[in-house]
Amino acid sequence: MNIYVGNLASTVTEDELKALFSEFGVIESAKLITDKFTGQNKGFGFVEMPSNSEADQAIKALNGKFINGKNIKVNPADPGGKRQKPKKRY
């Protein structure tokens, strides 16, 4: 399951993100989204966990948790395609 992690402090690293989620199971990947010009993280990222039950446990336990001065937001990532595209007007 792909998990969205938001409201992260700019000081959080991918290793810290992996460590935080590894308490709940196997981590396939952890990726922070960074600004392409400054390289600083944008305050959100994604964690991929192969087990849905472990991912659900992590989401329930970590959503709202206080990490590095901020309450993080953790929920299943939107796989995309759910949003309706605006209709073209001619």
Backbone as CSV, one residue per row, in Angstrom:
resi,resn,N_x,N_y,N_z,CA_x,CA_y,CA_z,C_x,C_y,C_z
1,MET,0.851,-1.181,0.000,0.000,0.000,0.000,0.891,1.237,0.000
2,ASN,0.514,2.207,-0.778,1.226,3.476,-0.830,0.581,4.422,0.181
3,ILE,1.405,5.014,1.041,0.913,5.856,2.133,1.431,7.284,1.956
4,TYR,0.528,8.243,2.067,0.892,9.662,2.023,1.232,10.113,3.436
5,VAL,2.338,10.834,3.567,2.737,11.393,4.860,2.924,12.895,4.653
6,GLY,2.102,13.700,5.311,2.144,15.141,5.114,2.411,15.911,6.392
7,ASN,2.596,17.212,6.223,2.877,18.148,7.310,4.178,17.783,8.031
8,LEU,5.166,17.363,7.253,6.471,17.006,7.814,7.331,18.249,7.990
9,ALA,8.145,18.249,9.033,9.112,19.331,9.232,10.169,19.242,8.132
10,SER,10.742,20.373,7.779,11.742,20.394,6.707,13.028,19.673,7.095
11,THR,13.173,19.353,8.378,14.382,18.675,8.855,14.284,17.152,8.783
12,VAL,13.105,16.607,8.498,12.916,15.156,8.441,13.645,14.585,7.224
13,THR,14.314,13.446,7.432,15.035,12.777,6.345,14.294,11.497,5.951
14,GLU,14.667,10.938,4.783,14.057,9.689,4.336,14.384,8.556,5.309
15,ASP,15.584,8.566,5.883,15.963,7.537,6.855,15.080,7.605,8.099
16,GLU,14.769,8.821,8.557,13.880,8.976,9.711,12.472,8.479,9.384
17,LEU,12.035,8.750,8.165,10.718,8.299,7.723,10.670,6.770,7.701
18,LYS,11.714,6.132,7.173,11.795,4.665,7.158,11.780,4.106,8.576
19,ALA,12.561,4.709,9.458,12.639,4.235,10.837,11.289,4.348,11.536
20,LEU,10.587,5.437,11.286,9.283,5.662,11.902,8.287,4.574,11.500
21,PHE,8.265,4.228,10.216,7.303,3.250,9.711,7.769,1.807,9.903
22,SER,9.067,1.580,10.032,9.580,0.210,10.163,9.127,-0.459,11.460
23,GLU,8.679,0.325,12.427,8.131,-0.243,13.669,6.878,-1.081,13.393
24,PHE,6.225,-0.843,12.251,4.961,-1.494,11.944,5.083,-2.594,10.900
25,GLY,6.262,-2.731,10.282,6.440,-3.790,9.295,7.501,-3.446,8.271
26,VAL,7.469,-4.188,7.181,8.462,-4.054,6.109,8.187,-2.789,5.284
27,ILE,9.252,-2.055,5.017,9.154,-0.852,4.192,9.774,-1.153,2.834
28,GLU,8.984,-0.996,1.785,9.490,-1.204,0.437,10.277,0.018,-0.026
29,SER,9.729,1.208,0.266,10.414,2.449,-0.095,9.861,3.604,0.725
30,ALA,10.678,4.639,0.862,10.259,5.882,1.511,10.853,7.016,0.696
31,LYS,10.015,7.965,0.292,10.470,9.042,-0.581,9.911,10.366,-0.102
32,LEU,10.798,11.314,0.145,10.382,12.680,0.436,10.345,13.454,-0.875
33,ILE,9.358,14.289,-1.036,9.262,15.120,-2.231,10.050,16.396,-1.963
34,THR,10.988,16.690,-2.850,11.866,17.841,-2.647,11.690,18.885,-3.744
35,ASP,12.030,20.104,-3.401,12.015,21.206,-4.355,13.168,21.000,-5.330
36,LYS,12.905,21.064,-6.625,13.958,20.770,-7.601,15.042,21.845,-7.652
37,PHE,14.764,23.025,-7.134,15.765,24.089,-7.163,16.595,24.147,-5.880
38,THR,15.943,24.002,-4.737,16.664,24.122,-3.459,17.071,22.769,-2.877
39,GLY,16.388,21.701,-3.272,16.676,20.384,-2.736,16.059,20.135,-1.369
40,GLN,15.389,21.143,-0.814,14.770,21.006,0.502,13.439,20.261,0.370
41,ASN,13.117,19.446,1.381,11.861,18.700,1.281,10.673,19.657,1.369
42,LYS,9.595,19.289,0.658,8.412,20.145,0.566,7.408,19.902,1.686
43,GLY,7.756,19.021,2.626,6.873,18.795,3.762,5.953,17.603,3.599
44,PHE,6.178,16.806,2.546,5.387,15.591,2.407,6.182,14.531,1.661
45,GLY,5.690,13.312,1.770,6.363,12.201,1.107,5.456,10.987,1.060
46,PHE,6.034,9.871,0.612,5.273,8.641,0.455,6.077,7.461,0.987
47,VAL,5.375,6.529,1.617,5.980,5.299,2.112,5.217,4.145,1.489
48,GLU,5.947,3.196,0.937,5.334,2.014,0.322,5.561,0.823,1.238
49,MET,4.446,0.177,1.648,4.505,-1.015,2.486,3.778,-2.145,1.760
50,PRO,4.427,-3.309,1.592,3.791,-4.399,0.843,2.575,-5.012,1.537
51,SER,2.531,-4.984,2.860,1.414,-5.582,3.600,0.362,-4.517,3.927
52,ASN,-0.849,-4.731,3.435,-1.927,-3.776,3.701,-2.284,-3.704,5.185
53,SER,-2.233,-4.839,5.890,-2.584,-4.821,7.312,-1.543,-4.051,8.119
54,GLU,-0.263,-4.215,7.789,0.784,-3.454,8.465,0.660,-1.968,8.151
55,ALA,0.338,-1.661,6.898,0.163,-0.267,6.489,-1.002,0.373,7.238
56,ASP,-2.107,-0.357,7.380,-3.267,0.161,8.115,-2.917,0.441,9.573
57,GLN,-2.137,-0.449,10.176,-1.711,-0.239,11.559,-0.853,1.016,11.668
58,ALA,0.059,1.200,10.718,0.931,2.377,10.724,0.118,3.659,10.569
59,ILE,-0.850,3.647,9.672,-1.687,4.825,9.442,-2.443,5.203,10.715
60,LYS,-3.065,4.208,11.348,-3.841,4.471,12.575,-2.950,4.983,13.699
61,ALA,-1.752,4.415,13.822,-0.864,4.776,14.930,-0.158,6.119,14.716
62,LEU,0.168,6.442,13.476,1.005,7.616,13.222,0.238,8.872,12.827
63,ASN,-0.994,8.746,12.367,-1.751,9.929,11.959,-1.948,10.853,13.155
64,GLY,-1.478,12.088,13.037,-1.602,13.078,14.099,-0.457,13.061,15.097
65,LYS,0.498,12.146,14.931,1.623,12.046,15.861,2.529,13.271,15.736
66,PHE,3.046,13.719,16.866,3.914,14.900,16.923,5.351,14.478,16.603
67,ILE,5.874,14.913,15.446,7.224,14.563,14.996,7.970,15.848,14.626
68,ASN,9.115,16.067,15.255,9.962,17.240,14.962,9.183,18.550,14.957
69,GLY,8.282,18.720,15.907,7.580,19.985,16.049,6.288,20.117,15.268
70,LYS,5.851,19.055,14.577,4.610,19.130,13.800,3.793,17.856,13.972
71,ASN,2.484,18.005,13.903,1.594,16.847,13.891,1.474,16.372,12.445
72,ILE,1.976,15.172,12.179,1.979,14.681,10.803,0.613,14.136,10.413
73,LYS,0.358,14.125,9.110,-0.872,13.568,8.562,-0.487,12.314,7.783
74,VAL,-1.147,11.219,8.090,-0.828,9.945,7.456,-2.127,9.316,6.970
75,ASN,-2.208,9.014,5.675,-3.380,8.341,5.134,-3.016,7.628,3.825
76,PRO,-3.885,6.736,3.359,-3.585,6.058,2.098,-3.429,7.087,0.976
77,ALA,-2.432,6.864,0.127,-2.181,7.799,-0.972,-3.252,7.645,-2.040
78,ASP,-3.637,8.749,-2.633,-4.574,8.753,-3.751,-3.827,8.214,-4.967
79,PRO,-4.288,7.093,-5.543,-3.555,6.521,-6.662,-3.641,7.349,-7.942
80,GLY,-4.386,8.413,-7.903,-4.521,9.259,-9.092,-5.670,8.757,-9.945
81,GLY,-6.123,9.602,-10.810,-7.197,9.208,-11.701,-8.579,9.334,-11.082
82,LYS,-8.663,9.608,-9.792,-9.970,9.739,-9.155,-10.583,11.106,-9.427
83,ARG,-9.725,12.073,-9.597,-10.230,13.425,-9.824,-10.744,13.542,-11.253
84,GLN,-11.839,14.249,-11.389,-12.380,14.439,-12.725,-11.613,15.542,-13.427
85,LYS,-11.316,15.280,-14.665,-10.635,16.301,-15.458,-11.669,17.346,-15.874
86,PRO,-11.243,18.611,-15.906,-12.197,19.644,-16.322,-12.629,19.418,-17.775
87,LYS,-13.900,19.678,-18.023,-14.416,19.512,-19.378,-13.931,20.678,-20.253
88,LYS,-13.587,20.335,-21.464,-13.143,21.383,-22.407,-14.336,22.189,-22.870
89,ARG,-14.128,23.474,-22.896,-15.191,24.360,-23.387,-14.771,24.880,-24.753
90,TYR,-15.674,24.782,-25.666,-15.368,25.241,-27.026,-16.085,26.499,-27.363
